[in-house]
Amino acid sequence: MGLFDKLKKGEAQRKPVASIRKDVKGKTPDVELVPLEEDAIARELVKPQTRYIKKIVVTSYADLEKISSELQAGNIVIADLTPLESKTEILAKVAEQIKGMAQALGGDVAKISKCEIKLIITPSDIKISRE
């Protein structure tokens, strides 16, 4: 008996496909099927939130409201305070307001430029490393 004879003998012992299908149809699945609507809802819940890094040039107190709304939306803000450089009193008050706003919202603030007055302000779930 040769090698090919052994292979042909193995094929003769196999079950026909029709009998296998009957066996499978009779069994109930162990896995619970999820309806399509629930699957779409689950994907929507797990979908990551889109966030942005936004630059805001601060020229007056009115710009603080923009910064606050962006932080509440979960975005990172780069505040450019260089237009207030000549007005030191207003600059100090605006910087203090930004710092207080970030603390109230649970965010973080750091200066990002030595030459210019630029601050990065992050929402509560993002922290700045100061190493």
Helices and strands as residue ranges (DSSP letters): H 3-12, H 17-26, H 36-46, E 53-57, H 63-72, E 76-80, G 82-84, H 88-104, E 108-111, E 118-122
